[in-house]
Amino acid sequence: MANFNNPNDFNWQTQNSNQNYSFNTSNTFVDQAQTLDFQSFPTDQQNYSFDQGQGQMTANNNQYYNPTLFTPAPVPGEPAVETTDFDEPPLLDELEIYPDRILEKTLAVLNPFHGQSKADDANFLLRDTDIAGPIAFCLALAVCLFLSGNKAHFGYVYGLSVMSVILMYCLLALMSRTEGVFTILSVASVLGYCMLPMVVLAGLGIFISLDGSIGLSLSAIAVIWSALSASRLFVTMSGDAEQRPLIAYPCALVNGVFALLVLF
């Protein structure tokens, strides 16, 4: 047992014990076996080139990615237009409404004896089954009937249009020598565009009275006009010109029903 008679001796031994404890503690925590071994890599492996990584990127093989989904198919005779992935189609093209094609078919109906337009190409008619124009003509016919004070307008026009398209499709499918030439949409497109003379007749009914011989004469002209235009387009699609009188007769019956709506 230590004898601490002198206070200075006690202070000196206390300082020596603190120094020994700190020395042992530092030796314990600075053990070489417990130091972390950080790995080092050569500099040639750390160099990464952006061009090399860009060249190793794989192509997008997603089967649902199609940047030309809303791009319309090219029409034979028109120059091809180059597009990129960043080109966005106009809103009318996304809705499949093409004003130039609507105008082309409208002019073909207005001149049933002219045979030098795109509407006389079977591929153009079969591929471009436009429905926007027929819907617009049906709506215009219903509006004209409503403005002329006729009781039969929207429901009658659309109901008769659907029935006439279905019956005409069945008849043309039986008469066609080649299966799959006519479709519901192609028949609806042709009949809808050929309703243009009926729209003109209903528009005249807003300003003049169609009663009497004047109305019957104008109705007969409109029916014959529509029948000739529809039969011409149907014959172009089927490729059988000998059946034009047979196709013109049911087309005249269909347009005759709409003429009765306009007159009465």
PyMOL commands that set and color helices and strands:
alter all, ss='L'
color gray80, all
select helices_A, chain A and resi 7-29+32-34+43-46+50-55+91-94+99-110+118-120+122-127+132-147+154-175+184-193+196-207+213-238+241-263
alter helices_A, ss='H'
color red, helices_A
deselect
rebuild
show_as cartoon
